Amino acid sequence: MCQTKARFVQGTVASSAGCLFGTVAVGRLLGLTKLNNLMLSQRCTSGGFAMLVCNIIGAPIPLMFLFNLASGLFGGCFGQVLLDKMGYPVDRSNGQRICRGIAMGAASHATGTASLIAAGEQDTAAIASVSIVVCGVLQTCAVSIPPLRRALFQLAGSA
């Protein structure tokens, strides 16, 4: 049981940091503006947490919801297939359920979780639903810490 908790914590911390800072880094490589990068950084968390973070970082909330919604729909429609192809197939082992659950919860929020339930992966969906909340809390905490917020802004680039 302790190993399961450790896997969950490691996965959600990595997922939160990767989504928040990784999205901004890729956006910068693609030449997006600082504001767009900051707004896109909230694609991997639920709407309520994304609104809170957008208020903290000064990103436009209505536009952020479009990317947040697109991320959820894409993950809900294609997430399970992508996870299967990446080597994380449906499996009854705790490790596979944790990986799939964290990935679906963090990247595709409630839509991805609902798609897991529809596919009969109730245990994985339970992990995904917890992952949604934990990733949202972690991202909100990260941008609330001034040095991390400055690092995010610096990574996002110039306006």
C-alpha positions in Angstrom: 0.0 0.0 0.0 2.8 2.4 0.8 4.4 1.8 -2.6 1.1 2.6 -4.2 0.9 5.9 -2.4 4.5 6.8 -3.3 3.7 6.0 -7.0 0.7 8.2 -6.9 2.5 11.1 -5.2 5.5 10.9 -7.7 3.2 10.7 -10.7 1.0 13.6 -9.7 3.9 15.9 -8.8 5.7 15.0 -12.1 2.5 15.4 -14.0 1.7 18.8 -12.4 5.2 20.2 -13.0 5.3 18.8 -16.5 2.0 20.2 -17.5 2.6 23.6 -15.9 6.2 24.2 -16.9 6.4 21.9 -19.9 3.4 23.4 -21.7 5.0 26.9 -21.2 8.3 25.7 -22.5 6.8 24.1 -25.6 4.8 27.2 -26.2 7.9 29.4 -26.1 9.7 27.1 -28.5 6.7 27.5 -30.9 7.0 31.3 -30.6 3.8 31.9 -28.7 3.4 35.1 -26.7 3.9 35.2 -22.9 0.2 35.6 -22.3 -0.7 32.7 -24.6 1.9 30.5 -22.9 0.6 31.3 -19.4 -3.0 30.7 -20.5 -2.1 27.4 -22.1 -0.3 26.3 -18.9 -3.8 25.7 -17.5 -4.8 23.1 -20.0 -4.0 20.2 -17.6 -6.1 21.1 -14.6 -9.8 21.3 -13.9 -11.7 24.6 -14.7 -12.1 25.7 -11.1 -8.4 25.4 -10.3 -7.5 26.9 -13.7 -9.6 30.0 -13.0 -7.9 30.5 -9.7 -4.4 30.1 -11.3 -5.4 32.5 -14.1 -6.3 35.1 -11.6 -2.9 34.6 -9.9 -0.9 34.8 -13.1 -3.0 37.3 -15.0 -4.1 35.1 -17.8 -7.5 35.6 -19.5 -10.1 33.2 -18.1 -12.5 32.9 -21.0 -9.8 32.0 -23.5 -8.2 29.6 -21.1 -11.4 27.6 -20.9 -11.3 27.0 -24.6 -7.9 25.3 -24.3 -8.9 23.6 -21.1 -12.0 22.2 -22.8 -10.0 21.1 -25.9 -7.5 19.3 -23.7 -10.3 17.4 -21.9 -12.1 16.4 -25.1 -9.0 15.3 -26.8 -7.9 13.2 -23.8 -11.4 11.8 -23.4 -11.6 10.7 -27.0 -8.0 9.6 -27.6 -6.3 9.3 -24.2 -6.9 5.6 -23.7 -5.8 4.6 -27.2 -2.6 6.8 -26.8 -1.9 5.2 -23.4 -2.3 1.7 -24.9 0.1 2.6 -27.8 2.6 4.1 -25.3 2.8 0.8 -23.4 0.3 1.5 -20.6 -2.5 -0.9 -21.6 -5.5 -1.8 -19.5 -4.2 -4.0 -16.7 -5.3 -5.0 -13.3 -2.0 -4.3 -11.7 -1.8 -1.2 -9.4 1.1 0.3 -11.4 -0.8 0.3 -14.6 -4.0 1.7 -13.1 -2.0 4.4 -11.3 -0.2 5.5 -14.5 -3.4 5.5 -16.6 -5.4 7.2 -13.9 -2.9 10.0 -13.3 -2.4 10.6 -17.0 -6.1 10.7 -17.7 -7.0 12.8 -14.7 -4.2 15.3 -15.2 -4.5 15.7 -18.9 -8.2 15.3 -19.6 -9.9 16.1 -16.3 -13.5 14.9 -15.8 -14.0 14.0 -19.5 -11.1 11.6 -19.4 -12.3 10.2 -16.1 -15.8 9.7 -17.6 -14.3 7.9 -20.6 -12.5 5.5 -18.2 -15.8 4.7 -16.5 -17.5 4.2 -19.8 -14.8 1.7 -20.8 -15.2 -0.2 -17.5 -12.1 1.0 -15.8 -13.7 2.1 -12.6 -10.6 1.6 -10.5 -8.5 3.7 -12.9 -11.2 6.3 -13.0 -11.1 6.6 -9.2 -7.4 7.3 -9.4 -8.0 9.8 -12.2 -10.6 11.7 -10.1 -8.2 12.1 -7.2 -5.5 13.1 -9.7 -7.6 15.9 -11.0 -7.8 17.5 -7.5 -4.2 16.8 -6.5 -2.8 18.2 -9.7 -5.0 21.3 -9.4 -3.9 21.9 -5.8 -0.2 21.4 -6.7 -0.4 23.8 -9.7 -2.2 26.4 -7.6 0.4 26.1 -4.8 3.3 26.3 -7.4 2.1 29.6 -8.9 1.4 31.0 -5.4 5.1 30.7 -4.5 6.8 33.8 -5.8 10.1 32.2 -7.0 8.2 29.5 -8.9 5.8 32.1 -10.4 8.8 34.2 -11.5 10.4 31.1 -13.1 7.1 30.3 -14.9 6.9 33.9 -16.2 10.6 33.9 -17.3 10.0 30.5 -19.1 6.9 31.9 -20.8 9.0 34.6 -22.5 8.4 38.2 -23.4 5.0 39.7 -23.9 
